[in-house]
Amino acid sequence: MRHSELSEGISVLDDSGNVVGTSKVAARHALLETALTRAVLPVPILILPPIIMSVLERFLPQNFVFAFNEPFPPPGFSVA
């Protein structure tokens, strides 16, 4: 997908924002950082919920019912 950036390089800027040149090393570094970030960022979202649920199941009583277990209130239930 980013093959052109790897083969041609990306623009390197100075402190003023002027283009100094192009760098293939900077392109490889940027693509590696992007790939690692995209691989690492979802890890907590995928790992933490099962761990939390196993801890809750271990320490909560067997007949414990979460308050919002049903998507809608039961029939005849009113909040008035």
C-alpha positions as CSV (number, residue, x, y, z in Angstrom):
1,M,0.0,0.0,0.0
2,R,2.8,2.4,0.9
3,H,5.2,0.9,-1.6
4,S,5.9,4.2,-3.3
5,E,6.9,5.8,-0.1
6,L,9.4,2.9,0.6
7,S,10.8,3.0,-2.9
8,E,11.0,6.8,-3.4
9,G,11.3,8.0,0.3
10,I,9.4,10.7,2.2
11,S,10.1,14.4,2.4
12,V,12.3,15.5,5.3
13,L,11.6,19.0,6.7
14,D,13.7,21.3,8.7
15,D,12.5,23.3,11.8
16,S,11.0,26.0,9.5
17,G,9.0,23.5,7.5
18,N,11.1,23.7,4.4
19,V,11.7,20.5,2.5
20,V,15.4,19.5,2.9
21,G,15.2,16.3,0.8
22,T,13.7,12.8,0.7
23,S,14.7,9.8,2.9
24,K,14.0,6.1,2.4
25,V,15.3,5.4,6.0
26,A,12.7,7.9,7.4
27,A,10.0,6.2,5.3
28,R,10.9,2.8,6.6
29,H,11.0,4.1,10.2
30,A,7.6,5.8,9.8
31,L,6.0,2.7,8.3
32,L,7.4,0.5,11.0
33,E,6.1,2.8,13.7
34,T,2.6,2.9,12.0
35,A,2.4,-0.9,11.7
36,L,3.5,-1.5,15.3
37,T,1.0,1.1,16.6
38,R,-1.8,-0.5,14.6
39,A,-0.9,-3.9,16.0
40,V,-0.4,-2.8,19.6
41,L,-3.3,-0.3,20.2
42,P,-6.1,-2.9,20.1
43,V,-4.4,-5.3,22.5
44,P,-5.9,-3.8,25.7
45,I,-9.3,-3.8,24.2
46,L,-9.0,-7.5,23.2
47,I,-7.2,-8.7,26.4
48,L,-8.6,-6.8,29.3
49,P,-12.3,-7.7,29.1
50,P,-11.8,-11.5,29.4
51,I,-9.4,-11.0,32.3
52,I,-11.9,-8.7,34.1
53,M,-14.7,-11.1,33.5
54,S,-12.8,-14.1,34.8
55,V,-11.9,-12.1,37.9
56,L,-15.5,-11.0,38.4
57,E,-16.8,-14.6,37.9
58,R,-14.3,-15.9,40.4
59,F,-15.1,-13.4,43.2
60,L,-18.8,-12.7,42.7
61,P,-21.4,-15.2,44.0
62,Q,-22.8,-17.7,41.6
63,N,-26.3,-16.3,41.7
64,F,-25.2,-12.7,41.2
65,V,-27.2,-10.9,38.5
66,F,-25.9,-7.7,36.9
67,A,-28.4,-4.8,37.1
68,F,-28.7,-4.3,33.4
69,N,-28.7,-7.8,32.2
70,E,-31.8,-7.3,30.0
71,P,-31.9,-4.9,27.1
72,F,-35.3,-3.6,28.0
73,P,-37.2,-3.4,31.3
74,P,-39.4,-6.4,32.1
75,P,-43.1,-6.1,31.3
76,G,-45.1,-4.1,33.9
77,F,-42.0,-2.2,35.1
78,S,-42.5,1.5,35.4
79,V,-40.0,4.2,36.4
80,A,-42.7,6.7,37.5
